[in-house]
Amino acid sequence: MDQKETHTCRICLDEESEEGDFFVSPCKCSGTAEFVHFNCLKYWIDKKIKLTHTKHATTIVWEKLQCEICKF
């Protein structure tokens, strides 16, 4: 009997994955912190980027993109 392997997204804590929103393992964490949905990871990255617009310029500042747990 085949058992489907289940994962839990460590960002949204959901075990389900919609079509096109697959689980990825973006760092060196393992166990319950290993997997995230691809779209949750994109959201996390977007939140690390700060845009500031003025009349004459746009400034882009981003935090270091590293896992808060394993630092990879």
DSSP file (Angstrom, degrees, kcal/mol; ACC not computed):
  #  RESIDUE AA STRUCTURE BP1 BP2  ACC     N-H-->O    O-->H-N    N-H-->O    O-->H-N    TCO  KAPPA ALPHA  PHI   PSI    X-CA   Y-CA   Z-CA
    1    1 A M              0   0    0      0, 0.0     2,-0.4     0, 0.0     0, 0.0   0.000 360.0 360.0 360.0 126.6    0.0    0.0    0.0
    2    2 A D        -     0   0    0      2,-0.0     2,-0.5     0, 0.0     0, 0.0  -0.671 360.0-157.0 -84.2 134.5    1.4    3.4   -1.0
    3    3 A Q        -     0   0    0     -2,-0.4     2,-0.3     3,-0.0     3,-0.0  -0.953  18.9-124.2-111.4 130.3    1.2    6.2    1.5
    4    4 A K        -     0   0    0     -2,-0.5     2,-0.3     1,-0.1    -2,-0.0  -0.551  26.5-122.8 -71.9 129.4    1.3    9.7    0.2
    5    5 A E        -     0   0    0     -2,-0.3     2,-0.4     1,-0.0    -1,-0.1  -0.584  29.1-152.1 -73.4 130.4    4.1   11.7    1.9
    6    6 A T        -     0   0    0     -2,-0.3     2,-0.3     2,-0.0    10,-0.1  -0.831  12.5-172.1-108.6 145.8    2.7   14.8    3.6
    7    7 A H        -     0   0    0      8,-0.5     2,-0.4    -2,-0.4    25,-0.1  -0.897  13.6-143.6-127.2 158.0    4.5   18.0    4.3
    8    8 A T        -     0   0    0     -2,-0.3    27,-0.4    24,-0.1     2,-0.4  -0.994  21.7-124.3-123.8 129.9    3.5   21.1    6.3
    9    9 A C     >  -     0   0    0      5,-2.3     4,-1.9    -2,-0.4    27,-0.3  -0.580  13.3-150.1 -71.5 125.6    4.4   24.6    5.1
   10   10 A R  T  4 S+     0   0    0     25,-2.1    -1,-0.1    -2,-0.4    26,-0.1   0.594  93.1  49.0 -76.6  -7.8    6.4   26.3    7.9
   11   11 A I  T  4 S+     0   0    0     24,-0.2    -1,-0.2     3,-0.1    25,-0.1   0.896 129.7  14.6 -92.6 -53.5    5.1   29.7    6.9
   12   12 A C  T  4 S-     0   0    0      2,-0.1    -2,-0.2    25,-0.0     3,-0.1   0.545  92.0-134.1-100.2  -8.7    1.3   29.1    6.5
   13   13 A L     <  +     0   0    0     -4,-1.9     2,-0.3     1,-0.2    -3,-0.1   0.649  56.3 141.2  65.3  18.9    1.2   25.8    8.4
   14   14 A D        -     0   0    0      1,-0.1    -5,-2.3     2,-0.1    -1,-0.2  -0.714  43.0-161.5 -92.6 142.0   -1.0   24.2    5.7
   15   15 A E        +     0   0    0     -2,-0.3    -8,-0.5    -7,-0.2     2,-0.2   0.606  68.1  87.4 -93.0 -15.8   -0.5   20.6    4.6
   16   16 A E        -     0   0    0    -10,-0.1     2,-0.4    -7,-0.1    -7,-0.1  -0.506  59.7-160.6 -85.6 154.2   -2.4   21.1    1.4
   17   17 A S        -     0   0    0     -2,-0.2     5,-0.1    20,-0.0     3,-0.1  -0.979   9.9-141.8-137.6 122.8   -0.8   22.3   -1.8
   18   18 A E    >   -     0   0    0     -2,-0.4     3,-2.4     3,-0.2     2,-0.1  -0.368  44.3 -75.2 -78.3 161.9   -2.8   23.8   -4.8
   19   19 A E  T 3  S+     0   0    0      1,-0.3    -1,-0.2    -2,-0.1     3,-0.0  -0.352 122.6  14.1 -58.7 129.8   -1.8   23.0   -8.3
   20   20 A G  T 3  S+     0   0    0     -3,-0.1     2,-0.6    -2,-0.1    -1,-0.3   0.280 106.7  92.9  86.3 -10.4    1.3   25.0   -9.2
   21   21 A D    <   +     0   0    0     -3,-2.4    -3,-0.2    17,-0.1     2,-0.1  -0.716  60.8 170.8-114.8  78.9    2.0   25.8   -5.6
   22   22 A F        -     0   0    0     -2,-0.6    16,-2.5    15,-0.1     2,-0.3  -0.343  36.7 -97.0 -89.2 165.7    4.4   23.0   -4.7
   23   23 A F  E     -A   37   0A   0     14,-0.2     2,-0.3    15,-0.1    14,-0.2  -0.638  40.7-175.7 -83.0 139.8    6.5   22.4   -1.7
   24   24 A V  E     -A   36   0A   0     12,-3.0    12,-2.2    -2,-0.3    17,-0.0  -0.914  26.2-141.0-129.7 159.4   10.2   23.4   -1.8
   25   25 A S        +     0   0    0     -2,-0.3    10,-0.2    10,-0.2     9,-0.1  -0.836  26.2 174.2-119.2  89.6   13.0   23.0    0.7
   26   26 A P        +     0   0    0      0, 0.0     2,-0.2     0, 0.0    -1,-0.1   0.483  58.7  21.7 -83.4  -2.7   14.9   26.3    0.3
   27   27 A C  S    S-     0   0    0      7,-0.4    39,-0.0     2,-0.2    44,-0.0  -0.650  93.5 -81.6-143.8-162.3   17.5   25.9    3.1
   28   28 A K  S    S+     0   0    0     -2,-0.2     6,-0.1     2,-0.0    -3,-0.0   0.353  80.9 120.6 -96.3   6.1   19.3   23.3    5.2
   29   29 A C        -     0   0    0      4,-0.2     2,-0.3     5,-0.1    -2,-0.2  -0.304  42.1-169.0 -65.7 154.5   16.5   22.9    7.7
   30   30 A S    >   +     0   0    0      5,-0.0     3,-1.2     4,-0.0     2,-0.1  -0.823  44.5  26.9-135.2 176.2   15.0   19.4    8.1
   31   31 A G  G >  S-     0   0    0     -2,-0.3     3,-1.5     1,-0.2     4,-0.4  -0.450 125.6  -9.2  71.1-140.1   12.1   17.8    9.8
   32   32 A T  G 3  S+     0   0    0      1,-0.3    -1,-0.2    -2,-0.1     3,-0.2   0.657 138.6  52.5 -69.7 -15.8    9.0   20.0   10.4
   33   33 A A  G <  S+     0   0    0     -3,-1.2    -1,-0.3     1,-0.1    -4,-0.2   0.339  86.9  88.4 -98.8   6.1   10.8   23.2    9.3
   34   34 A E  S <  S+     0   0    0     -3,-1.5    -7,-0.4    -6,-0.1     2,-0.3   0.885  78.0  57.5 -74.8 -39.7   12.1   21.8    6.0
   35   35 A F        +     0   0    0    -27,-0.4   -25,-2.1    -4,-0.4     2,-0.3  -0.707  49.3 169.5-108.3 146.1    9.2   22.6    3.6
   36   36 A V  E     -A   24   0A   0    -12,-2.2   -12,-3.0    -2,-0.3     2,-0.2  -0.975  40.9-102.0-139.0 153.0    7.4   25.7    2.4
   37   37 A H  E  >  -A   23   0A   0     -2,-0.3     4,-2.3   -14,-0.2   -14,-0.2  -0.496  31.9-123.5 -68.0 146.1    5.0   26.4   -0.4
   38   38 A F  H  > S+     0   0    0    -16,-2.5     4,-2.1     1,-0.2     5,-0.1   0.910 113.2  48.9 -57.6 -43.8    6.6   28.0   -3.4
   39   39 A N  H  > S+     0   0    0      1,-0.2     4,-2.1     2,-0.2    -1,-0.2   0.845 108.9  52.7 -69.1 -32.8    4.1   30.9   -3.2
   40   40 A C  H  > S+     0   0    0      2,-0.2     4,-2.4     1,-0.2    -1,-0.2   0.891 108.8  50.8 -66.0 -39.0    4.7   31.4    0.6
   41   41 A L  H  X S+     0   0    0     -4,-2.3     4,-2.3     2,-0.2    -2,-0.2   0.907 109.1  50.5 -64.7 -41.7    8.5   31.6   -0.1
   42   42 A K  H  X S+     0   0    0     -4,-2.1     4,-2.5     2,-0.2    -2,-0.2   0.906 110.7  49.8 -61.8 -41.5    7.9   34.2   -2.8
   43   43 A Y  H  X S+     0   0    0     -4,-2.1     4,-1.9     2,-0.2    -2,-0.2   0.920 109.6  51.0 -61.8 -44.5    5.8   36.2   -0.3
   44   44 A W  H  X S+     0   0    0     -4,-2.4     4,-0.6     1,-0.2    -2,-0.2   0.908 111.4  47.8 -60.0 -43.7    8.5   35.9    2.4
   45   45 A I  H >X S+     0   0    0     -4,-2.3     3,-1.2     1,-0.2     4,-0.5   0.918 108.5  54.6 -64.5 -43.6   11.1   37.2   -0.2
   46   46 A D  H >< S+     0   0    0     -4,-2.5     3,-1.1     1,-0.3    -1,-0.2   0.864 104.4  55.0 -58.0 -36.5    8.8   40.1   -1.2
   47   47 A K  H 3< S+     0   0    0     -4,-1.9    -1,-0.3     1,-0.2    -2,-0.2   0.675 100.5  60.2 -72.3 -16.5    8.5   41.2    2.5
   48   48 A K  H << S+     0   0    0     -3,-1.2    15,-2.1    -4,-0.6     2,-0.5   0.591  92.9  79.2 -83.9 -11.4   12.4   41.4    2.7
   49   49 A I  E <<  -B   62   0B   0     -3,-1.1     2,-0.5    -4,-0.5    13,-0.2  -0.863  63.9-164.7-103.6 127.7   12.5   44.0   -0.1
   50   50 A K  E     -B   61   0B   0     11,-3.5    11,-2.5    -2,-0.5     2,-0.4  -0.952   1.9-165.5-115.0 122.9   11.6   47.6    0.8
   51   51 A L  E     -B   60   0B   0     -2,-0.5     2,-0.4     9,-0.2     9,-0.2  -0.906   3.2-171.9-107.7 134.6   10.9   50.2   -1.9
   52   52 A T  E     -B   59   0B   0      7,-2.4     7,-3.0    -2,-0.4     2,-0.5  -0.991   6.7-162.7-125.8 122.8   10.8   53.9   -1.2
   53   53 A H  E     +B   58   0B   0     -2,-0.4     2,-0.2     5,-0.2     5,-0.2  -0.891  13.2 169.3-108.5 133.2    9.6   56.2   -3.9
   54   54 A T        -     0   0    0      3,-3.0     3,-0.0    -2,-0.5    -2,-0.0  -0.726  52.7 -90.0-124.2-178.7   10.3   60.0   -4.0
   55   55 A K  S    S+     0   0    0     -2,-0.2     3,-0.1     1,-0.2    -2,-0.0   0.836 124.2  23.9 -61.2 -33.1    9.7   62.5   -6.7
   56   56 A H  S    S+     0   0    0      1,-0.1     2,-0.3     0, 0.0    -1,-0.2   0.478 124.1  24.7-115.2  -5.2   13.2   62.0   -8.2
   57   57 A A        -     0   0    0      2,-0.0    -3,-3.0    -3,-0.0     2,-0.4  -0.996  52.4-140.0-158.0 158.7   14.3   58.5   -7.2
   58   58 A T  E     -B   53   0B   0     -2,-0.3     2,-0.5    -5,-0.2    -5,-0.2  -0.997  21.7-157.0-121.7 129.8   13.4   55.0   -6.1
   59   59 A T  E     -B   52   0B   0     -7,-3.0    -7,-2.4    -2,-0.4     2,-0.5  -0.906   3.3-163.7-110.0 134.1   15.4   53.4   -3.4
   60   60 A I  E     +B   51   0B   0     -2,-0.5     2,-0.4    -9,-0.2    -9,-0.2  -0.974  12.0 173.3-118.6 123.2   15.5   49.6   -3.0
   61   61 A V  E     -B   50   0B   0    -11,-2.5   -11,-3.5    -2,-0.5     2,-0.4  -0.995   6.3-174.3-128.3 132.8   16.8   48.1    0.2
   62   62 A W  E     -B   49   0B   0     -2,-0.4   -13,-0.2   -13,-0.2     2,-0.1  -0.980  20.8-128.5-131.3 144.3   16.7   44.4    1.0
   63   63 A E        -     0   0    0    -15,-2.1     2,-0.1    -2,-0.4   -15,-0.1  -0.449  49.3 -80.5 -77.9 158.1   17.5   42.4    4.0
   64   64 A K        -     0   0    0     -2,-0.1     2,-1.5     1,-0.1    -1,-0.1  -0.417  44.0-128.9 -60.3 129.0   19.8   39.4    3.7
   65   65 A L        +     0   0    0     -2,-0.1     2,-0.3    -3,-0.1    -1,-0.1  -0.657  57.6 130.5 -86.1  91.6   17.9   36.5    2.4
   66   66 A Q        -     0   0    0     -2,-1.5     2,-0.1   -39,-0.0   -39,-0.1  -0.990  63.6 -95.7-141.9 151.6   18.7   33.8    4.9
   67   67 A C     >  -     0   0    0     -2,-0.3     4,-1.2     1,-0.1   -39,-0.0  -0.414  24.8-142.3 -64.8 134.8   16.7   31.3    6.9
   68   68 A E  T  4 S+     0   0    0      2,-0.1    -1,-0.1    -2,-0.1     0, 0.0   0.711  98.2  42.6 -70.5 -19.2   16.1   32.5   10.4
   69   69 A I  T  4 S+     0   0    0    -36,-0.1    -1,-0.1     1,-0.0    -2,-0.0   0.930 130.0  17.0 -92.6 -59.2   16.6   29.0   11.8
   70   70 A C  T  4 S-     0   0    0      1,-0.0    -2,-0.1     0, 0.0    -1,-0.0   0.548  90.4-133.1 -96.3  -7.0   19.6   27.5   10.0
   71   71 A K     <        0   0    0     -4,-1.2    -3,-0.1     1,-0.1   -44,-0.0   0.629 360.0 360.0  65.9  16.4   21.1   30.8    8.7
   72   72 A F              0   0    0     -6,-0.1    -1,-0.1     0, 0.0    -4,-0.1   0.445 360.0 360.0 -85.5 360.0   21.6   29.4    5.2
